[in-house]
Amino acid sequence: VRTLSVRYSCPEWIVKSFINDYGEENAVELLSQSLKTPPVTVRVNTVRTTPERLIKILEENNVKAAGTETENALTISITGDITALPPYKEGLFHIQDTASQTAAAVLAPKSGDRVLDMCAAPGGKSFTLAEIMENKGEITACDLYEQRVGLIKKGAERLGLDIIKPVCADASVFNPKFGQFDCILCDVPCSGLGVLRRKPDIKYRKPEDLSALAELQKKILKNALLYLKKGGRLLYSTCTLRRGENEKLVNSVIMEYNDVHKAYEHTYMPHIDKTDGFYCALLIKEDNTAIG
């Protein structure tokens, strides 16, 4: 542990966490990936353009772009400010890792659905959900802080996604005025161990802070289930690689509910999936009234 900590400039508690959860071989790969430069990946705004057309437009702006295995996702090569590009200002794409894009596709909201994004800022997943829904339906996109709600509003306006309704709200506190939803995205605050290569300052966090974090995640997930319609779908996700915040937490929560089951689960590994480290689990609230 000490050797790996020094070799990869990573605190011992993170090294131990990776080894305990995923084994030494995966831990070494994750630590190696944490020092590499991540790709720049964008999500095509399919409400306004197509991947093929956006590639041509980016090339006209001297930016190389290529398709990926993820539908409507492109990797681009750029050294300057991506937000200064005309196609960005025109709302033809937003910046988002392919793991987040794939997770939104797993939730698979339909056009016309009523969707809740519990912890939405800065808004990337809400934007992708709106694009999947062809900008038809309703997305309530929440964040705890007014300033961050402003980021969602600004991004949705740039992309022309008018079904997104940004709201300042505490994801851990039930609001009966919200009503019920067909689909819920529960992308909770987490330790961020899956995005160390993008946010190396995460290494300075203290391990003793994690217990309080897990309690908050559980509280948000339980609150989210209160908003979910019978027969509805909920996607729990994090950008961390830590079973205590992922599989173990989800399993501990659904054990308390007779009408909720896990339909899908995946842990995205940078060295395997070629994405950021990410976790998602799709939960279904059973509609027992439909039986028979």
N, C-alpha and C positions, 0 to 999 in steps of 0.2 A: 504493500500500500504506500509506504513512504517513498519507494523508488518511483512508482508511477506518479505520485503526487509531484515530485521534483521534475521528472522527465516531461510531464505535460502541463506544468504550472497550474495545478488544480488542488484545492484543499483536500485533505485526507478524508473528510466526511463525505464529500461527493464521490471520491474514488471508492470508498467502502460501500456507499449506496448503490453505485453501478454494479459492483461485484456481487453484492448480496442479492440484488434483484435480477440481474441478467447474466451472471457468470463472468469469469475473468476475461475470456476471449472477447465477448461483446463489450465489456468495460474498456478494454484497451482500444478497440475500434472507436467507441464513443469519445474517449479522451483524445484520440488522434484527430477525429473529425472536428472536435471543439476548437482546434487551432487553425483550421482551414478557412479560406474565404468562401462564404456561402454564395450560391448563385442568385442572380436577380431574376425573380419570376413574377410575371404579371398575369392578371386575369382579364380576358377579353370581355368588354361590355357588349354582350350579344344582343342587347336591346338596340344598340346603335351600329354595330359592325360585325364582321366575321373575322376569324383568325387569319384567313388568307389575305383579306383586305388590309387588316392591321399590320401584317408583316410587310406588305408593300409600302404602306404609309410610313412605317418606322424606317425602312430602308431609304425612303426619300428624305428622311431626316438624319441620314448617316448613322443609323442605329441597326446593328445586326440582330435579327430575331429568328427564333426557330421554335417549331412545335415541340410538344412533350407528349409523354404517354397519357397525361391527364387532359381530358377534353377541355378545350377553350383556355388552356394555359400555355404561355410562351416563356421561354428564357431569353433574356436580352443581354447584349454586351454594351455597356455604357460607362464612361468615365466621369461625365459631367452630372449636372443636376437633372434627374429624371422628371421632376415636376415642372421643369422649364420647357419641356417638349410640347409643341403644338397639339399632338394627339392626346397628351395627358390633359392639357387644359380643355380640350374639346370633349373630355369625358369618354374616351374610347377604351380606356382600361384603368385598372387600379392595381397596386402592388400587393401581392399575396403569395405566400409559399404554397406549393402544390398540395401539401398535407392538409392545410386548412380548406383548400378548394375541394379536395376529395371528401373531406368530412361533411361539408355542406351538401355535397351530392348524396351522401349516405342518408342524411335527413330527408332529402327528396321531397320538398314541399311542392304542391301542385298549384297551377294558376288558380287564383281565387281563394286559396287557403288563408286562414288567419294564423299568423306566426308571431311568436314572441322570442326575441333575442335578449336573454337575461343580463348579460354583461357585454354590451355591444361595442363600446368605443375601442379603437377609432372608427370601426364600422365595416371593416373588410368582409367579414362573414355575412353581415346583413346585406351588403351590396351583392355578394355572390348569390345569396338566397333569392333576392329580388330578381336577379337576372335569370335564375332557374325558373322562377315563377312568371317570366315574361312581363314583369312589371304589372301583374294583375293580382289583386288581393290586398292584403294588409300586413305590414310588419311593424310591430311595436318594438323599437330598439332602445333599450334602457342603459343608463349608466348612473353611477352614484354622484358624479360631479358635473355641474352645469357646464364647465369649460369643455369637458370631454364630450358632452352631449352636442356641443357646438361643432365639434369635429365631425360627428356623424352627419349632422345637418348639412354642413358645408360639402362633404364628400358626396352625399346623396344628390344634392343640387347639381354638382359638377357632372355627375354621371346621368342625370335626368331620370333618377329612380324615385318617382313621386309616391310610391306605395309605402315608403319608409317613414314612420312617424317617431322621431327621436323624443324620448321622455327621460326626465331626471327622476330616478327611482332607486331605492335600495333593494337589490336582488334578494336579500336575506329576509325581507319583511313582506308579508302577504298584503296585497292591495285588492280588495274585493271589487273595485271599480274596473279592474282589467278584464274580468270575465274569463271565459274559457278559450283555449287555443287548439287548433288542429296539430300544429308542430311547434316545438320549443327547442331552442338552442341554448344550452347551458354551458358556455365556455368560461369556466370559473377562474378566478385568480389562482395562481399556482407558483411553485418554486422556480419554474422556468428552466429546468435542467436540460430540456430538449433544444434550447436555443442559445446555448453558451457561446457558439461561434458568432452570433449576432449581438449578444449582450454579455460580454465577459465580466461586467461589473457584478453579475449574479454570484460570482465566486466569492464575493465579500459578505454574502449573507451568512447568518449564524444558524446552525442546525436546530438550536432550541426554539427558533421561531416557527418551525414547521408544524408543531402540534396544534397551535392556534389556527394555522392556515387550513389544516385538515378539518377542523371543526367548522370553519366558515364555509368550506366547500360542501360539507354535508348539509349544512343549514340551507344553502342556496339550492342544492339539488332537491331537498325535501320540499322547499317552498315552490320550486318549479313544478313538481308533481301535482300540487294543488291547482295549478292553472290548466293542467292537461285534460282535454276531453277524453271520454271513454273511446277507445279505439285510436287515440292520438299517439304521435311519435315524439320522443324526446331524445335529443343527442347531447350526451355529457362529454365534454372534451377538455383537454389541458395541453399546454405546450411543454409538459415536463415528462421525464422518464424516471418515474418513481412509483412503484406499485402501491405504496401507501396512499397516494393521491389519485390513483387510477383504478386498477382492477379491485384491489382490496376495499377501497372506499365504496365503489359502486355496488359490490357484492354485499357489503354490510348494510347499505341502505335498502336495496330491493328485498332483502330478507325480512324487512319489516312490513312489506306490502304483499297481500295475496293476489292483487290484480295487476302487478307489474312484473314483466319479465324482460330479460336481455335477449335481443334478437340478433345483435351483431357487436363485434368488438375487434379492435385492431390497434396495435402499438407500432407506430411508424419509427423506423430506425434510420438515421442518416446514411449509414454505410450499407444498408440493405434496400431501403425504399428510395434513396436519393432525395430525401426531403429533410426538413427540420425534424427533430424528435417531437413526436406528437402522439396523443392517445385519444381514441373516441369509442364510445359505447352507445348503441342505439337501444333505447328502452321503449317498450310498448305498453300502454295501459289497456288492458283487456276490456272488451265490451261484452260482458256476460249476457246482456239483455238481447244480443243478436243471435244467441245460440237457439237453435230450433226454429 
